[in-house]
Amino acid sequence: MKVPPEITYRNVEKTSAIDGLIQEKIAKLETVCDHISSCHIAIEKIHDRPRSGSPYRVRIDITVPPGHELVAERNPGEGIQYEPLDAVIRDTFNAARQQLVKLNQLQYERNGQGGKVRAYNQEQFQEGTGLVTKLFKDRGYGFLRTLEGREIYFHRNSVLHHEFERLEIGTAVHFAEEMGEEGPQASTVKIFDKPGVAVGKSDQTMIEPPLGWRE
C-alpha cells in the first residue's frame, strides 16, 4: 500500500485483538490489489442498545489508481441484533474485497480489449460454474456445487447485482473461487440461468448437473 492505512475509532476501545484482525484483513486486501493508494477504516459505536441490528458501524474507503474510489460499509440497522464488532469488521472487509475483485475483473476485460489499465493478481481467483444446492436466506448465505462435485460456501454479499433473493435451489451460476478462513468460498456469484427455464427460451446454455446432483 502506497500510504499506510488510517484507522479511526469512535466510542470503541482499541484492543490488540481488534487491531490484529484489522491488520490481517488489510493484508488480504493487498493480495487482491497490490497498488491501493489509500485506505481509511472508521469504526464507530452508534448505539448502546439498538432495537435491531448491531450497535457498531464500520466503513472502509479505498482509492485505487487511476481514480477508483470504493466504499464498503456495515450499518447498525443491518444484520443480526447485537452482532459483535469482529463480525461487523469481517463482513465489511469481505464487501470491500468483493469490490476489489470486481474491479480486477473489469480491468482485466479492459486490458484484454487493448485498454491501458493493468490487470493484477488475477491468477489468485479461479472461475467456475455450479448449481446452488443449499440456501439459508434468513442467514444470508448458501452453498453451491461445482461441476467436479465440490461444495463451495458463498455469502449474500458475494452475489452480484444484489440478486441473492432471486436464488433458488438449482440455480446455475458462474462464480470466482478463493480460499477463505474456513476453506474454499465464492468471492463473486453471478446468476446465468434459473431452474425450470424452457429449452429455447434462454439465451444461455444450461450446464449439466454435477455428479450425484439431486433436486
Salt bridges, closest charged atoms under 4 A:
GLU24 OE2 - LYS28 NZ 3.72
ASP34 OD1 - HIS35 ND1 3.08
ASP34 OD1 - ARG118 NH2 3.56
GLU44 OE1 - ARG10 NH1 3.23
ASP48 OD1 - LYS45 NZ 3.45
ASP61 OD1 - ARG59 NE 2.85
GLU73 OE2 - ARG57 NE 3.44
GLU73 OE1 - ARG59 NH1 3.38
GLU78 OE1 - ARG74 NE 3.31
GLU83 OE1 - ARG74 NH2 3.06
ASP91 OD2 - ARG74 NH1 2.51
GLU151 OE2 - LYS134 NZ 3.45
GLU163 OE2 - ARG166 NH1 2.96
GLU165 OE2 - ARG156 NH2 3.16
GLU168 OE2 - LYS194 NZ 3.58
GLU177 OE1 - ARG150 NH2 2.91
GLU178 OE2 - ARG97 NE 2.63
GLU181 OE2 - LYS25 NZ 2.72
GLU181 OE2 - LYS28 NZ 3.70
GLU181 OE1 - ARG90 NH1 2.84
